[in-house]
């Protein structure tokens, strides 16, 4: 009797994957959140190319709820922007004004894609602020995971997603700058498409936050795109792009930066620099073949472009995230793209990856232990609850909603 070994191996691999998925999900329900995350991190460090949409969905739920469970408006001495979105959301709920007017008055923007999404969630949730916040954050993470999965062809996508969550600044940014945290993953996802699909996704992302699109506009230019046009066509495209760049930039980005207080942001820059050092280090320790592949060259070029852009954050400490947020999204991708593009990686690359993983978990644990953000404030801010308790608390938040402090933000007069 002839045995089909390849079929047996495939069946065994699928059965192993099902068992691992079950154990990881059971671990989430059993262990306290920070403990569960470190165990999952150790597992992925051993099996970094493990694929599982189920675990990715679970991770996104854990971190989305963690972020959305906090008491908003008290972080960074009241500089948290989220109450502005909640004030607009409440005005829509109470029918004090329309979604466009409320967004412009309180959140100071006219990004129609985000306004439409806000109005839709408001209608479907009957004005529930917690559902609004949780949904926007979860959508943002889902799009980012799809981006990682497309670029990395599935392998390492889950690990890259986890590393993104562990770096504490990504959790902090998702806490209060909703529009850019939603626009940037869509912009990155748009770059994985070809031809006109790329432009459609990109400009759709711009409706969620135009200033992020201003910083990323040059990423639309590629050699294949330029080769389709004559010199005169290229010149016309350049002039039109420059006009659009400065018009949109003046409306959404340059004015905010110009009117901000000029102050050197060296104190904030190590947060970004740590990511840049690791990303550049992984590129330098990779084999030269990564530069010869079309996709490899594209993503390394993009990473270099956003590293260059992020240098401007030194000049404006109050607007660091406007320049550097792309780097925080791309560093996990660069790490695992560098690894997956080679047959193996040397000891220096091992050391860099392990150092980055350890440092990322430390920052994550530090923020949870400090808990200035008041995570799970409906549960005495106890972040060491297991999955069962988190799920129960999730429905408690849906029922009783989330509170916030508006501080100096004035309501409609």
VOKOL-519989 format. One line per field, with one value per residue (C-alpha): y, z, x. Coordinates in steps of 0.1 Angstrom, whole numbers, padded with zeros to 4 digits. Layout:
N
Y: Y/...
Z: Z/...
X: X/...
This chain:
413
Y: 0000/0033/0061/0097/0113/0149/0146/0132/0159/0186/0170/0168/0205/0216/0195/0210/0245/0238/0226/0256/0280/0263/0264/0301/0311/0291/0308/0342/0332/0318/0341/0378/0400/0410/0374/0361/0386/0376/0339/0346/0367/0338/0314/0336/0342/0304/0300/0335/0325/0311/0321/0325/0349/0338/0348/0381/0389/0380/0402/0431/0427/0426/0458/0476/0471/0479/0513/0520/0511/0541/0573/0599/0635/0632/0620/0644/0672/0674/0674/0643/0650/0623/0645/0667/0637/0627/0663/0662/0627/0638/0668/0645/0622/0650/0664/0698/0700/0680/0657/0681/0712/0692/0679/0713/0730/0705/0683/0711/0691/0686/0651/0638/0601/0602/0624/0599/0569/0588/0595/0559/0545/0570/0559/0522/0524/0549/0573/0549/0565/0533/0514/0544/0545/0507/0503/0530/0515/0480/0490/0507/0476/0453/0474/0474/0436/0432/0454/0433/0401/0412/0424/0395/0369/0357/0347/0369/0390/0380/0386/0420/0429/0419/0439/0470/0466/0462/0494/0517/0548/0530/0524/0560/0574/0552/0566/0601/0608/0587/0601/0596/0562/0552/0570/0557/0520/0527/0547/0518/0493/0514/0509/0472/0476/0484/0508/0529/0508/0524/0559/0551/0537/0565/0593/0574/0574/0612/0617/0603/0627/0648/0658/0621/0620/0651/0635/0603/0618/0611/0574/0573/0579/0548/0540/0520/0548/0574/0552/0554/0592/0615/0642/0668/0646/0641/0679/0685/0658/0673/0708/0696/0674/0703/0726/0699/0692/0729/0736/0706/0711/0747/0737/0706/0705/0735/0760/0738/0734/0771/0784/0759/0770/0762/0740/0714/0680/0661/0648/0630/0619/0588/0572/0574/0569/0535/0523/0538/0523/0488/0492/0505/0479/0451/0465/0468/0432/0418/0402/0424/0404/0423/0454/0436/0425/0450/0447/0448/0480/0496/0491/0500/0532/0540/0533/0556/0583/0583/0581/0613/0629/0619/0639/0671/0660/0673/0708/0706/0687/0693/0677/0648/0622/0641/0633/0601/0580/0562/0550/0533/0514/0504/0493/0459/0453/0462/0438/0408/0417/0417/0383/0367/0379/0358/0321/0328/0356/0359/0364/0402/0401/0377/0401/0431/0414/0399/0433/0450/0424/0427/0465/0466/0443/0463/0496/0478/0465/0498/0517/0491/0491/0529/0530/0568/0562/0545/0514/0493/0521/0504/0475/0495/0499/0464/0455/0420/0404/0373/0369/0358/0389/0411/0398/0403/0438/0445/0441/0462/0490/0486/0489/0518/0536/0554/0587/0615/0649/0678/0702/0735/0723/0744/0731/0747/0782
Z: 0000/-0011/0015/0004/0027/0015/0024/0058/0066/0055/0076/0106/0101/0100/0131/0149/0139/0153/0186/0190/0182/0208/0234/0227/0229/0261/0275/0268/0288/0317/0322/0332/0301/0306/0314/0283/0261/0272/0268/0232/0225/0236/0214/0184/0191/0187/0158/0142/0109/0127/0109/0125/0117/0148/0171/0152/0158/0195/0198/0181/0205/0236/0227/0212/0244/0266/0248/0247/0284/0297/0312/0285/0289/0318/0301/0295/0316/0295/0260/0251/0220/0224/0244/0213/0193/0221/0224/0186/0190/0219/0199/0170/0195/0211/0177/0187/0153/0122/0120/0098/0120/0152/0139/0127/0160/0185/0166/0143/0111/0079/0069/0054/0054/0092/0097/0077/0097/0130/0119/0108/0141/0160/0142/0146/0183/0193/0204/0225/0230/0240/0209/0188/0202/0203/0167/0152/0170/0160/0123/0123/0137/0112/0082/0095/0100/0064/0052/0071/0058/0022/0023/0043/0024/0057/0074/0104/0100/0134/0151/0134/0146/0182/0182/0169/0199/0224/0216/0241/0219/0194/0222/0233/0198/0192/0224/0211/0175/0159/0124/0117/0134/0109/0079/0080/0078/0048/0032/0037/0025/-0007/-0015/-0017/-0047/-0083/-0110/-0102/-0072/-0053/-0060/-0051/-0017/-0011/-0017/0003/0032/0027/0036/0071/0076/0049/0068/0068/0031/0026/0042/0022/-0012/-0027/-0020/-0050/-0074/-0088/-0117/-0134/-0131/-0145/-0175/-0189/-0196/-0218/-0204/-0209/-0191/-0162/-0160/-0159/-0133/-0112/-0113/-0105/-0076/-0062/-0063/-0046/-0021/-0010/-0011/0010/0032/0039/0049/0070/0080/0074/0092/0123/0124/0116/0143/0169/0194/0180/0204/0200/0207/0218/0248/0227/0200/0216/0213/0175/0174/0190/0162/0135/0149/0149/0114/0098/0117/0103/0068/0071/0084/0056/0025/-0005/-0023/-0004/-0024/-0057/-0054/-0066/-0035/-0012/-0028/-0026/0011/0021/0000/0017/0052/0044/0032/0064/0085/0067/0073/0110/0115/0113/0146/0164/0156/0168/0201/0202/0168/0169/0160/0128/0113/0130/0132/0099/0112/0141/0117/0094/0117/0126/0088/0080/0107/0094/0058/0063/0080/0055/0025/0034/0039/0074/0095/0115/0152/0150/0135/0162/0189/0173/0171/0206/0220/0202/0214/0250/0250/0234/0261/0288/0276/0273/0309/0322/0308/0322/0356/0357/0344/0341/0315/0339/0318/0329/0353/0357/0372/0397/0369/0375/0342/0355/0346/0325/0293/0310/0331/0302/0281/0310/0315/0278/0279/0311/0292/0263/0288/0309/0282/0288/0306/0298/0311/0286/0306/0287/0257/0254/0243/0218/0229
X: 0000/0015/0015/0011/0037/0032/-0005/0002/0027/0002/-0025/-0001/0008/-0028/-0036/-0006/-0018/-0053/-0039/-0016/-0044/-0066/-0038/-0030/-0067/-0071/-0040/-0056/-0087/-0066/-0036/-0035/-0030/0006/0016/-0003/0015/0049/0042/0029/0060/0082/0063/0066/0103/0107/0083/0083/0066/0036/0004/-0030/-0058/-0076/-0047/-0043/-0080/-0077/-0046/-0063/-0093/-0071/-0052/-0082/-0101/-0071/-0068/-0105/-0110/-0091/-0105/-0097/-0086/-0062/-0030/-0001/-0016/-0047/-0031/-0049/-0069/-0096/-0121/-0123/-0136/-0160/-0174/-0181/-0196/-0218/-0230/-0240/-0258/-0277/-0285/-0270/-0255/-0246/-0216/-0196/-0203/-0195/-0163/-0151/-0161/-0146/-0121/-0109/-0110/-0130/-0117/-0149/-0141/-0135/-0167/-0187/-0173/-0180/-0216/-0222/-0209/-0229/-0261/-0254/-0243/-0270/-0243/-0222/-0188/-0170/-0182/-0171/-0136/-0131/-0144/-0121/-0090/-0099/-0105/-0071/-0053/-0071/-0060/-0024/-0025/-0038/-0009/0016/0001/0002/0038/0052/0031/0017/0049/0060/0029/0016/0049/0052/0018/0026/0058/0039/0015/0043/0061/0044/0043/0020/-0005/-0003/-0007/-0038/-0052/-0058/-0049/-0076/-0075/-0038/-0038/-0065/-0052/-0016/-0025/-0047/-0019/0005/-0020/-0025/0012/0007/-0016/-0006/-0018/-0048/-0059/-0030/-0042/-0078/-0068/-0044/-0069/-0095/-0070/-0065/-0102/-0094/-0065/-0050/-0019/-0007/-0013/0008/0038/0033/0024/0059/0054/0031/0059/0076/0098/0071/0047/0071/0081/0046/0049/0068/0090/0063/0037/0061/0067/0029/0024/0052/0037/0002/0015/0035/0004/-0017/0010/0013/-0024/-0033/-0002/-0011/-0046/-0038/-0001/0021/-0002/-0003/0035/0042/0019/0032/0058/0092/0111/0138/0123/0155/0137/0111/0134/0150/0116/0118/0156/0154/0131/0153/0185/0169/0153/0185/0206/0185/0189/0227/0230/0209/0224/0228/0201/0175/0184/0182/0146/0120/0098/0128/0141/0107/0101/0137/0134/0101/0115/0145/0121/0101/0133/0143/0109/0110/0142/0120/0104/0135/0124/0089/0085/0048/0043/0067/0041/0031/0065/0076/0044/0051/0084/0067/0044/0072/0099/0083/0077/0113/0126/0107/0110/0147/0146/0122/0141/0172/0177/0192/0204/0236/0242/0242/0207/0196/0209/0192/0158/0160/0170/0142/0117/0129/0129/0094/0080/0097/0081/0047/0049/0062/0032/0008/0025/0026/-0010/-0012/-0038/-0062/-0068/-0098/-0109/-0143/-0124/-0102/-0076/-0064/-0046/-0037/-0070/-0074/-0093/-0125/-0126/-0117/-0146/-0170/-0156/-0160/-0197/-0198/-0182/-0207/-0236/-0223/-0202/-0169/-0163/-0139/-0127/-0130/-0107/-0105/-0124/-0156/-0189/-0212/-0221
